[in-house]
Amino acid sequence: MCRIKTVKTAQCLVDRVHLVHLHSLQIIHGISFIYTCGGTLKGRNGSIESPGFPYGYPNGANCTWVIVGEEGSRIQLMFLSFAIEEEYDFLSLYDGHPHPANFRTRLTGFQVPPPVTSTGNVFSLRLTSDFAVSAHGFKLNYEELHSTSCGNPGVPPKAVLSGGGRFAVGDRVRYSCVPGYVLDGHATLTCITNTGNTAVWDFPAPICRAEDTCGGTVRGGSGVVTSPGYPGNYGNQADCTWILLAEPGDTISVIFTDFQTEEKYDYLEVEGSEPPTIW
């Protein structure tokens, strides 16, 4: 357990207890897939649908798509629809060709993922399904990004996006929420150039949460968690729990970029670290 008081920056490595839960997955060897599809896609943009979309993908599927862009470009995926049988069927993403060393993340469930961008000019996807239940599948658009483009930052559920233009260096976007929801995170994002001379957004896209609620489950290879109302003050009597889920066998690094709570009265506990640490 990490109990954090008034520190400005800190790092906590967590593994598997309570707040940080790494779901284990049984690997069954010797299963033969009965439906294959996919292929290599080239061009500045295009779309990919799971087989049978939106009426359901087949059982026993093993479909691999490899997107190849121009040398020096990156590939961004924008999901339009997503419904994969949770924890049994998966869409795996590879930052490069579909090799274990290039594995990026594994998507499952019924929530539309945020945009995902490769680091190079090749991005691969692999859909695998078991031999029982399926769902309607997925549809996405892909687009080449060059060094001066950040790409679309995406629109989280219940959010409204304004501004942006071409999402090039210097462009700004602003987020707001529909009535009944409040914004967690930075309302304004700016497309900047990082130290590697690549265009990136200066902050992750915020989320919209229902008023008078906080906490939730965060999935994926990376993400952001903020206290209610951040960067403003959180309210009194707050009791918020976030669960961070990573891939089986992975650990999670929690890095604090800003931290301020009322000393001796308010605190943040991070469970799952070994050995227990108190700040």
N, C-alpha and C positions, 0 to 999 in steps of 0.2 A: 504494500500500500504506500502511495505517496500522498502525504498531507501537505498542501502548499499554502503558505501564508502570503506575506507581502514580498514577492520577488518580482523583478522586472523581466528577467529571462531565465529560463530553466529548461532542462530536458529530462524526460522520464521515459525509460524503456520498459514497455509493459508486455506481458506475454499472454496469459489466458484466464484470469480470474474475474468474474462478475462484470465490471464495466468493460473490460476488453475480453471478448470471447472469440476464440478462433475455432470455427466450426470444423470438425473432423469429417473427412470424406472417405468412405470405403471404396477401395479400388479393386475392381473385379477383373481378373485377367482372363483371356481366352474368349471374350465375346466378339462375335463377328457382326459388323454393321451390314445392313441390308439395303441401304439407300445412300448413294454418293452423289455429290453435285459440287458446283463451284467452278473455279477457273481463274485465269489471270486477266485482270482488267487494267487497261491503259487509257490515258486521256486526262484532260484537266479536271473533269468532274463526271459524275454519274450517280447511279443508285443501285442498291442491292436489296433484294427481298429474300426472305427464307422461302424454301419451296412450299407451294400451296398457300402462301399468304394472300388474304387474311383468313383463310378457312382452316388453317392448321397445318403444321409441318408433319412429315411422316415419322413413325417410330423407327428406331434403329438408324437414324441419319448420321452421316459423317460428311459434312460439306465444308470445303475450304476455298476461300476467296483470297487472292493475292492482288493487292492494288499496287501498281508501279507508276510513280510519277517521274517527272523530269529530274535529272541530276541536280542536286542542290535544293530541291523543294521538300516540303513536308506534306503529309496527308492529314486532313481533318475529317472525322466522322461526325455527322449530325443525325441522331436518331429521331425518326418521326413517329414510330410506334414500336412497342416492345412488350411481348408477353411470352415468356419462356417458363416451362414448368419449374417451379422453384426448387433448388437443391437436387434436382434429378437431371434436368437438361441444362446445357450451358452454351454460351457464346464466348469463346476464348479469343482474346486479342493478342497479337504478337507485333512488337515494334521492330519490324523487319520481316524476314521470311519465317514461315511457321516452324520454328525450331525451339526446343525447350529453353535455350539460352536467351531467346528473344521474348519470352512470355511476359506479357504486360499485366493483364487482369482477366478475370473470369466473371461474366455477367449472367445473372439468372433472376427470375422473378417477374414482377408485373409493373415495375416503375421505369419510366423512360430515362435512360442514362443521360448525363450531361455530355456535351461534345468532348471528343477525345482526339488528341493530335499526336502524330508520330514525331520522332526526332530526326528521321531520315526520309528518303523518298520511297520507302516500301512499308506497307502496312498490311497485315494478314488477319483474317478472321476464320474461326473454325466453329461450326455448329455441330454439337453432338447431342443425341437424344437417346433415352433408354427405350425399352420395349413395351411401355405402358401408356400413360397419359401424355398428351401433348397440349399445346396452346396455339393461339393464332399466329405466333411468330414475330418477326421484326421486319421493319423497313427503315432504311437509312439512305442519306445522301452523302457522297464523299466529294472532296474538293482539294485541289492542289493549293498549297500556301507557299508563297515565296518569302524571303527574309524580311520584307517590309510589312507583312500582313500578320496580324494576331489571330485572325479567324474569328468566327462568330463565338462570343462567350457563352451563348445559350440562354434560355429563359427557364428558370426553375419553376416548379408548380406554383400557381397562384401569384406569379410575378408578372410585371409589365416592363418591357425594355423600350427605351427611347434613345434616339441618337445613334451614332456609330458610323454612318457612311459606309466606307469600304473596309472598316476595321483595320486601317493602316496606322503606322506609327504617328502619334499625335492625336488620333481620334479618341473621343470619349463616349462612353455609354452611361446611362443612368437607369437605375432600377427603382421601381415602386411596387407596392402590393395591392391586390384587390381589397375592397372593404372587408373588414373582419380579420385581416391578417397584418402582421407587422414584420418589418425587415430586420434580419440578423446579418450583420456584415457591413461592408462598405457599399454605400448607395451609388457611388461614382467610380468607374474603372477607366484607366487611361492606358492606351497601347504604347508601350515604351520599348526600347532596345536594351537587352541584357548584356552582360559582359561577354557573351559569346557572339554578339552582333546579330542576335535573332530577336524578332519582334515577339513580345509577350505582354500579357495583361499584368498590371502592377499588383492586383489583388485577385483572389478567387471570386467567382460569382457568389453573391449572397444568397440566402434562402428566405422564404416567407413562411412564418409559422402563425398558427392561430393565436389570436389575442389571449393573454392570460395562461399560455402554455409554454413549456420549454422542454428541452431534451429530445430524445429520439434515437434512432439507429442510423449509423453512418457506415456505408459500404464503399469498397473500392480501394485502389492503390494509394490514394491520397485524398485529402479533403480539409475542410476548415470547420472548427467549432468555436462559437462565440457565446458569451453570456447574453442573457436577454437584454435587448436594447443597445448592445455594443455598437459604436464606441461611446454611447451615453451610459448612464448609471443603470445597474440592475435594480429591481424593486426589492422591497422588504419581504421577508418570509418566503424567499425563493427556495425551492427544493427541486432541482433539475438533475436528471440522469441521462447521460449519453452512453450508448453502447457502440464501440468501434469494432467492426468485423473485418478481418483480413483473410487472405487465402490460407488454407491448411498448411501448417509448417512455418508460416511467416511470423515475424515479430512486428510490433508496432512502435514507432518512435513518435512520441508526443513532444513537440517543440513549441514552447511558449514565446510568442513575439511581443506580447504585452500582457501585463498582469497587475491588477490592483484590487484588493478586497479590504474590507474593514478589519484592521488588525485585532486579533484576539476574539473576534465575534463571528466573522464570516470566514469560510474556508472552502477549498476545493479538494476533494479526495480523488486520487487516481488509484484504482485497485488493479492488481495484476503484476506489479513490479516485484522483482526478486533481486536482492533482499529488500525488505521494506525500507523506505526512505522518508524522512521527514524534513521539510523545508520550513 
